[in-house]
Amino acid sequence: MRINLLCIGKTDDKKITELISYYIARLPKHWNFEMIEIPDAKNARNLSVDLLKKEEAKLFFNQIENSDLVILLDEKGKEFTSREFAQKLNHYQNNSIKRVCFLIGGAYGFSDEIYSRANEKLSLSKMTFTHQMIRLFFVEQIYRADQILQGKPYHND
């Protein structure tokens, strides 16, 4: 199984980038994890919110294949404990899902086209975080899920 994290924009904060790299380096190769930072839409400052979300949708669709399982990281999504999330990833792997794409939208969220394409929505918290911090939190949760599935002592209940 391949896990992709698709994000609009770059991670500018060097400390966050270092921590993301730290957790990505700790992931086992069998997760085939890749974080893809999609450049911001051109002329984003001059676009209305709806137009910007549509442009970002085009950028996402350039990265998504028809067979992909698409999961939006969205404030309206379902919340899971770390153990439940680990079991969800295990379920995808055991059901021969080839590629799971987790999407982090831009500042205004996702367009209707992306919501229509999504298979699921996942919320990491009811609180609001920067898009850069969500990348870090998500990558750490992938690592934590791996440790839970391997029965290693990283996660404590």
Beta strands, then each sheet from edge to edge (+ up, - down):
strand 1: 2-8
strand 2: 33-38
strand 3: 69-78
strand 4: 99-104
strand 5: 120-122
sheet 1: 2+ 1+ 4+ 3+ 5+
end
